[in-house]
Amino acid sequence: MKKILALLLTLVLVMSMAGCADDGAGESAANSGGEASSDAKDTKDSGDKLKIGISIDQLFESRVATVMGLEKAGEEAGVEMIELVADGDAQVQNNQINTLLSMDIDGLLICPVDLNTIEIALMAAKEAGVPVILYDRDSPDSENCISVSQCGATDDGYQGGDYIANELAKLGDGPFKIAELRGPLNDDIGNQRHNGFNAAVEEILGDKAEVVEIATGAWDSQTALANLQSAYQANPDFDAIFCG
């Protein structure tokens, strides 16, 4: 069991360095209460390859970089990796995780589509004795995963806000209007990035700036574009856009 846990943590460490290279904020934090089941597999025969299942929420540019980091780590560790992509559908992800569990996997790496729906799959994994590490998104209230690996999303947002606010400050005293393409309100990473961005804007521009939030439709780029276009019609005087 210790070997499997060490392998999972190694995979997410390499993934963090690949997916968070720009801000250097890769981190792995223990999730309290997430002890693995006592029925978990201890070891495999020395000739057997460990098998790790990866459940991916959806593929877009930054997520592809994350998956490449995981694949690199898996290749270096000499493990078999099975990847399934849920295409943004929480129920599909639950079904895919059950499929992975039926394939006698030794561990699971999951990027959740929905933090509430995923709990069903996390319970199934714990019952099967398969250790789970979440990546990119935390589920702080769950007792069914052992750890989470995240980028520094708050700092990520703060850097974006710092850059935009300082550039606008060069133009004069304002007032300025900023469009913020915001992720789903139930998304941990999106909320961290939102908080960091707004903290920087408030710190630098104060009441000289108004941030107008624009929904993205669960990280859907086409919905985000359509909603931004509608927002532009109502606010043709945007001075900057932050895409979180």
Secondary structure, 3 states (H helix, E strand, C coil): CHHHHHHHHHHHHHHHHHHCCCCCCCEEEECCCCCCCCCCCCCCCCCCCCEEEEEECCCCHHHHHHHHHHHHHHHHHCCEEEEEECCCCHHHHHHHHHHHHCCCCCEEEECCCCCCCHHHHHHHHHHCCCCEEEECCCCCCCCCCCEEEECCHHHHHHHHHHHHHHHHHCCCCCCEEEEEEECCCCCHHHHHHHHHHHHHHHHHHHHHEEEEEEECCCCCHHHHHHHHHHHHHHCCCCCEEEEC
